[in-house]
Amino acid sequence: MKKREKRNGLTLVHTGDGKGKSSSAFGMVFRAAGWDMKVLVVQFIKGKWKTGEQQAASRFDNIEWYALGDGFTWDTNNPEQDQQTSRSIWAFCQQKILSEAYDLVVLDEINYCCSYGWLTGKEVADFIKQSKPHWMHVVLTGRQAPDELIEIADTVTQMGLVKHAFEQGIKAEQGIEF
């Protein structure tokens, strides 16, 4: 593994309406883990859903995984609670990043929290720009990434939707969406 002091820590944003934002980030999780890097995944939305990627990650000693959200919040009845949860998760993420214990950090679905106004793109971007160790990789996923995150990112990928099974009435499929 490349020594931290020789590494260019990248900030990556995966956004857009198409499928694959989190899936791409999780591919990086397993790639980094394969190189014995210490990895942190924090999910802002998924909540208590059991997912195949979390089950696979549990087989690795060098991956920490936290699904801390309240669930699919676009159906929320309590936006104040969702905002409080998101702010608490963001504080947790900041503490973990500042610990310098991780080589790769994935902030899964944090972009949604910004687009809903529970966090601001500016506060997340400012923290990453000012406090992320220069050797640490950070991946931020979710639709509608704020301009501030796009501006500070080294790599931004826009996932474009062409066609999705959901439009045909097919619900989330195990092994594909979770």
Backbone as numpy.savetxt, mean C-alpha at the origin, in Angstrom:
# Nx Ny Nz CAx CAy CAz Cx Cy Cz
22.40 -9.47 -1.02 21.55 -8.29 -1.02 22.44 -7.05 -1.02
22.07 -6.08 -1.80 22.78 -4.81 -1.86 22.69 -4.12 -0.50
23.81 -3.64 -0.01 23.82 -2.95 1.28 22.95 -1.70 1.21
22.31 -1.42 2.33 21.39 -0.28 2.38 22.06 1.02 1.93
23.24 1.26 2.39 23.90 2.53 2.07 24.21 2.68 0.58
24.17 1.57 -0.17 24.42 1.62 -1.61 23.13 1.56 -2.43
22.01 1.50 -1.75 20.73 1.35 -2.41 20.07 2.71 -2.66
19.40 2.83 -3.81 18.56 4.00 -4.11 17.12 3.62 -3.74
16.66 4.04 -2.59 15.30 3.72 -2.16 14.30 4.45 -3.05
13.41 3.70 -3.64 12.45 4.26 -4.57 11.08 4.44 -3.92
10.38 5.44 -4.38 8.97 5.63 -4.02 8.17 5.35 -5.28
7.24 4.39 -5.17 6.43 3.97 -6.32 4.96 4.19 -5.99
4.21 4.65 -6.98 2.76 4.83 -6.84 2.09 3.98 -7.91
1.14 3.14 -7.46 0.31 2.36 -8.37 -1.11 2.88 -8.24
-1.65 3.41 -9.31 -2.96 4.05 -9.26 -3.74 3.72 -10.52
-4.94 4.23 -10.64 -5.77 4.03 -11.82 -6.96 3.14 -11.53
-7.84 3.05 -12.52 -9.08 2.30 -12.37 -8.94 0.82 -12.68
-7.82 0.43 -13.26 -7.64 -0.97 -13.63 -7.21 -1.85 -12.47
-7.34 -3.16 -12.67 -6.94 -4.15 -11.67 -5.42 -4.30 -11.69
-4.86 -4.58 -10.53 -3.44 -4.94 -10.49 -2.57 -4.05 -9.64
-3.12 -3.03 -9.02 -2.30 -2.10 -8.22 -1.69 -2.80 -7.02
-2.53 -3.42 -6.22 -2.03 -4.15 -5.05 -1.28 -5.40 -5.48
-1.81 -6.09 -6.48 -1.16 -7.32 -6.95 0.28 -7.06 -7.37
0.50 -5.97 -8.06 1.86 -5.62 -8.47 2.74 -5.35 -7.25
2.19 -4.62 -6.29 2.96 -4.34 -5.07 3.30 -5.62 -4.33
2.35 -6.57 -4.30 2.60 -7.82 -3.59 3.64 -8.67 -4.32
3.71 -8.53 -5.62 4.79 -9.18 -6.36 6.14 -8.66 -5.90
6.22 -7.35 -5.68 7.47 -6.76 -5.16 7.75 -7.24 -3.76
6.70 -7.43 -2.96 6.87 -7.94 -1.59 7.60 -9.28 -1.62
7.12 -10.19 -2.46 7.73 -11.52 -2.50 9.09 -11.49 -3.18
9.28 -10.61 -4.14 10.60 -10.45 -4.77 11.61 -9.97 -3.73
11.26 -8.94 -2.96 12.17 -8.43 -1.93 12.42 -9.47 -0.84
11.37 -10.17 -0.43 11.53 -11.20 0.60 12.46 -12.30 0.11
12.40 -12.61 -1.18 13.30 -13.61 -1.75 14.76 -13.20 -1.67
15.02 -11.90 -1.59 16.37 -11.37 -1.44 16.71 -11.12 0.03
15.93 -11.68 0.93 16.14 -11.55 2.38 15.98 -10.12 2.88
15.25 -9.30 2.14 14.94 -7.96 2.61 13.80 -8.05 3.63
13.80 -7.13 4.56 12.73 -7.04 5.55 11.60 -6.21 4.94
10.38 -6.76 4.97 9.24 -6.16 4.27 8.10 -5.90 5.25
7.45 -4.75 5.06 6.25 -4.39 5.81 5.12 -4.10 4.84
3.96 -4.71 5.08 2.75 -4.41 4.32 1.70 -3.93 5.31
1.13 -2.76 5.04 0.04 -2.24 5.85 -1.13 -1.97 4.91
-2.25 -2.62 5.18 -3.45 -2.44 4.36 -4.40 -1.50 5.08
-4.76 -0.42 4.38 -5.61 0.62 4.95 -7.10 0.31 4.83
-7.52 -0.56 3.93 -8.94 -0.76 3.67 -9.40 -2.19 3.95
-8.64 -3.18 3.58 -9.12 -4.57 3.55 -9.74 -5.05 4.86
-9.30 -4.57 5.98 -9.89 -5.00 7.24 -9.60 -6.45 7.54
-10.59 -7.18 7.96 -10.41 -8.55 8.45 -10.58 -9.61 7.37
-10.65 -9.19 6.10 -10.75 -10.16 5.01 -9.56 -11.11 5.06
-9.79 -12.39 4.83 -8.69 -13.33 4.66 -8.30 -13.30 3.19
-7.02 -13.10 2.94 -6.55 -13.03 1.56 -5.43 -14.04 1.35
-5.34 -14.53 0.12 -4.29 -15.48 -0.23 -2.90 -14.88 -0.07
-2.76 -13.59 -0.42 -1.43 -12.97 -0.31 -0.98 -12.86 1.14
-1.90 -12.58 2.05 -1.53 -12.51 3.47 -1.18 -13.90 3.99
-1.92 -14.91 3.55 -1.61 -16.28 3.97 -0.25 -16.71 3.44
0.06 -16.36 2.19 1.37 -16.70 1.63 2.48 -15.96 2.39
2.25 -14.69 2.69 3.27 -13.90 3.40 3.56 -14.47 4.78
2.58 -15.08 5.41 2.79 -15.63 6.75 3.80 -16.76 6.77
4.15 -17.28 5.61 5.14 -18.35 5.50 6.57 -17.81 5.49
6.69 -16.49 5.43 8.01 -15.85 5.38 8.31 -15.19 6.73
9.52 -15.38 7.22 9.92 -14.74 8.48 10.23 -13.26 8.30
10.49 -12.83 7.08 10.92 -11.46 6.85 9.82 -10.56 6.29
8.56 -11.00 6.38 7.42 -10.17 5.96 6.50 -9.96 7.15
6.24 -8.68 7.48 5.22 -8.33 8.47 4.03 -7.80 7.71
2.84 -8.25 8.10 1.63 -7.90 7.37 0.55 -7.47 8.34
-0.03 -6.32 8.10 -1.09 -5.78 8.95 -2.27 -5.35 8.08
-3.43 -5.95 8.30 -4.67 -5.52 7.65 -5.46 -4.78 8.73
-5.39 -3.45 8.70 -5.88 -2.65 9.82 -7.13 -1.84 9.52
-7.60 -1.85 8.31 -8.73 -1.01 7.94 -10.06 -1.51 8.48
-11.09 -0.72 8.23 -12.46 -1.04 8.67 -13.24 -1.80 7.61
-12.61 -2.16 6.51 -13.32 -2.86 5.45 -13.55 -1.94 4.27
-14.43 -2.33 3.40 -14.67 -1.57 2.16 -15.49 -0.33 2.48
-14.79 0.76 2.67 -15.36 1.98 3.24 -16.20 2.80 2.28
-16.28 2.41 1.01 -17.15 3.18 0.13 -18.62 2.90 0.46
-18.88 1.86 1.28 -20.24 1.57 1.76 -20.43 2.03 3.20
-19.61 2.96 3.66 -19.57 3.32 5.07 -20.85 4.00 5.56
-21.13 3.74 6.81 -22.20 4.47 7.50 -21.60 5.40 8.55
-20.27 5.37 8.69 -19.61 6.14 9.73 -18.29 6.72 9.21
-18.34 7.76 8.38 -17.11 8.32 7.81 -16.16 8.88 8.86
-16.68 9.35 9.99 -15.81 9.86 11.05 -14.94 8.73 11.61
-15.54 7.56 11.78 -14.79 6.39 12.26 -13.74 5.98 11.24
-14.10 6.00 9.96 -13.15 5.64 8.91 -11.97 6.60 8.89
-12.25 7.89 9.07 -11.16 8.86 9.11 -10.28 8.62 10.33
-10.88 8.37 11.47 -10.10 8.11 12.68 -9.23 6.85 12.51
-9.82 5.81 11.93 -9.06 4.58 11.68 -7.89 4.86 10.74
-8.15 5.59 9.65 -7.08 5.90 8.69 -5.97 6.72 9.32
-6.32 7.68 10.15 -5.30 8.51 10.81 -4.48 7.65 11.77
-5.12 6.73 12.46 -4.41 5.84 13.38 -3.45 4.91 12.61
-3.93 4.38 11.49 -3.07 3.52 10.66 -1.89 4.32 10.11
-2.14 5.56 9.68 -1.06 6.40 9.15 -0.02 6.67 10.24
-0.44 6.93 11.46 0.51 7.14 12.57 1.34 5.87 12.79
0.71 4.71 12.72 1.39 3.43 12.85 2.45 3.28 11.75
2.07 3.62 10.51 3.00 3.53 9.38 4.19 4.46 9.56
3.94 5.67 10.00 5.03 6.62 10.21 6.02 6.06 11.24
5.50 5.52 12.32 6.36 4.94 13.36 7.20 3.79 12.79
6.57 2.94 12.00 7.28 1.80 11.42 8.36 2.26 10.44
8.05 3.25 9.60 9.05 3.77 8.66 10.21 4.40 9.41
9.92 5.18 10.43 10.97 5.83 11.21 11.85 4.84 11.97
11.34 3.64 12.22 12.13 2.63 12.92 13.32 2.15 12.09
13.25 2.36 10.78 14.29 1.94 9.84 14.51 0.43 9.86
13.50 -0.33 10.25 13.61 -1.78 10.34 13.30 -2.49 9.03
12.80 -1.75 8.02 12.30 -2.38 6.79 13.04 -1.85 5.57
13.18 -2.74 4.60 13.78 -2.38 3.33 12.71 -1.97 2.31
11.52 -2.59 2.42 10.40 -2.30 1.53 9.16 -2.13 2.39
8.43 -1.05 2.16 7.17 -0.80 2.86 6.08 -0.60 1.80
4.99 -1.36 1.92 3.84 -1.21 1.04 2.70 -0.61 1.85
2.22 0.54 1.41 1.06 1.20 2.02 -0.12 0.96 1.09
-0.75 -0.19 1.30 -1.77 -0.65 0.37 -3.07 0.10 0.57
-3.56 0.68 -0.51 -4.82 1.42 -0.59 -4.81 2.75 0.18
-3.63 3.27 0.46 -3.55 4.58 1.12 -4.09 5.69 0.22
-3.97 5.52 -1.10 -4.48 6.56 -2.01 -5.97 6.79 -1.84
-6.73 5.72 -1.55 -8.16 5.88 -1.29 -8.38 6.81 -0.10
-7.59 6.62 0.94 -7.74 7.44 2.15 -7.52 8.91 1.84
-6.59 9.18 0.94 -6.36 10.57 0.52 -7.51 11.09 -0.33
-8.00 10.27 -1.26 -9.08 10.74 -2.13 -10.38 10.94 -1.36
-10.57 10.21 -0.26 -11.75 10.40 0.58 -11.58 11.56 1.57
-10.37 12.13 1.64 -10.13 13.26 2.53 -9.81 12.88 3.96
-9.54 11.60 4.21 -9.21 11.16 5.58 -7.76 11.44 5.92
-6.92 11.47 4.90 -5.52 11.91 4.99 -5.36 12.88 3.82
-4.32 13.70 3.87 -4.06 14.55 2.71 -2.85 14.03 1.96
-2.90 14.19 0.66 -1.74 13.82 -0.15 -0.51 14.58 0.27
-0.70 15.84 0.67 0.43 16.67 1.08 1.10 16.12 2.33
0.34 15.72 3.33 0.97 15.22 4.56 1.70 13.90 4.32
1.14 13.03 3.49 1.80 11.77 3.19 3.06 12.03 2.36
2.94 12.86 1.34 4.10 13.18 0.49 5.20 13.87 1.28
4.83 14.84 2.12 5.84 15.54 2.93 6.58 14.58 3.85
5.85 13.67 4.48 6.51 12.71 5.37 7.48 11.83 4.59
7.04 11.30 3.46 7.90 10.41 2.68 9.13 11.17 2.19
8.91 12.36 1.70 10.02 13.16 1.17 11.03 13.52 2.26
10.54 13.86 3.44 11.41 14.34 4.51 11.94 13.24 5.44
11.19 12.16 5.60 11.52 11.21 6.66 11.85 9.80 6.20
11.52 9.44 4.98 11.84 8.10 4.49 13.35 7.96 4.37
13.92 6.91 4.95 15.36 6.69 4.75 15.69 6.57 3.26
16.83 7.09 2.87 17.19 7.16 1.44 17.30 5.80 0.79
17.46 4.75 1.55 17.63 3.40 1.02 16.33 2.58 1.03
15.28 3.09 1.64 14.02 2.36 1.79 13.14 2.53 0.56
12.55 1.42 0.11 11.56 1.46 -0.97 10.18 1.56 -0.34
9.32 2.42 -0.92 7.94 2.56 -0.45 7.02 2.50 -1.65
5.97 1.68 -1.54 4.97 1.55 -2.59 3.63 1.98 -2.02
2.94 2.87 -2.74 1.62 3.38 -2.33 0.62 2.98 -3.39
-0.46 2.31 -2.98 -1.43 1.83 -3.96 -2.80 2.46 -3.75
-3.63 2.32 -4.76 -5.02 2.76 -4.69 -5.37 3.73 -5.80
-6.63 3.76 -6.14 -7.12 4.68 -7.17 -6.94 6.12 -6.73
-6.97 7.00 -7.70 -6.97 8.45 -7.49 -5.82 8.93 -6.60
-4.61 8.51 -6.93 -3.45 8.98 -6.18 -3.40 10.50 -6.23
-3.14 11.13 -5.09 -3.08 12.60 -5.09 -1.88 13.11 -5.87
-2.04 14.29 -6.43 -0.96 14.91 -7.22 0.33 15.02 -6.44
0.25 15.29 -5.15 1.46 15.45 -4.33 2.27 14.16 -4.29
1.60 13.00 -4.24 2.32 11.73 -4.24 2.90 11.42 -5.60
2.15 11.73 -6.64 2.66 11.53 -7.99 3.91 12.38 -8.21
3.89 13.59 -7.70 5.03 14.51 -7.85 6.30 13.97 -7.20
6.21 13.42 -6.00 7.43 12.99 -5.29 7.87 11.57 -5.65
7.00 10.80 -6.32 7.31 9.41 -6.64 8.40 9.32 -7.70
9.20 8.28 -7.61 10.20 7.98 -8.63 9.56 7.26 -9.82
8.58 6.41 -9.51 7.89 5.64 -10.54 6.40 5.68 -10.26
5.61 6.03 -11.28 4.15 6.04 -11.16 3.60 5.17 -12.27
2.76 4.21 -11.89 2.11 3.35 -12.87 0.61 3.57 -12.79
0.02 3.87 -13.93 -1.42 4.10 -14.06 -2.02 2.82 -14.65
-2.77 2.09 -13.82 -3.42 0.87 -14.29 -4.71 1.27 -15.01
-4.80 0.95 -16.28 -5.97 1.33 -17.06 -6.98 0.20 -17.17
-8.24 0.52 -16.96 -9.30 -0.46 -17.07 -9.75 -0.57 -18.52
-9.71 -1.76 -19.05 -10.24 -2.04 -20.38 -11.55 -2.80 -20.24
-11.53 -3.81 -19.36 -12.69 -4.66 -19.15 -12.50 -5.34 -17.79
-13.57 -5.54 -17.04 -13.47 -6.19 -15.73 -14.65 -7.14 -15.56
-14.40 -8.31 -15.01 -15.42 -9.33 -14.80 -16.58 -8.81 -13.95
-16.31 -7.89 -13.03 -17.35 -7.33 -12.17 -18.46 -6.68 -13.00
-18.07 -6.07 -14.12 -19.05 -5.44 -15.00 -20.02 -6.45 -15.61
-19.63 -7.72 -15.59 -20.48 -8.80 -16.11 -21.22 -9.52 -14.99
-21.17 -8.95 -13.79 -21.87 -9.52 -12.66 -21.09 -10.57 -11.90
-19.81 -10.74 -12.22 -18.97 -11.73 -11.54 -18.32 -11.06 -10.34
-18.60 -11.60 -9.16 -18.05 -11.03 -7.92 -16.60 -11.43 -7.76
-15.93 -10.86 -6.76 -14.51 -11.14 -6.50 -14.27 -12.66 -6.39
-13.27 -13.11 -7.10 -12.92 -14.52 -7.14 -11.67 -14.80 -6.30
-11.78 -15.84 -5.47 -10.66 -16.29 -4.65 -9.48 -16.63 -5.56
-8.31 -16.19 -5.16 -7.10 -16.44 -5.95 -6.84 -15.39 -7.01
-7.83 -14.56 -7.31 -7.67 -13.48 -8.28 -7.74 -12.12 -7.58
-8.83 -11.86 -6.86 -8.97 -10.59 -6.15 -8.56 -10.67 -4.67
-8.58 -11.85 -4.12 -8.19 -12.00 -2.70 -7.57 -13.34 -2.44
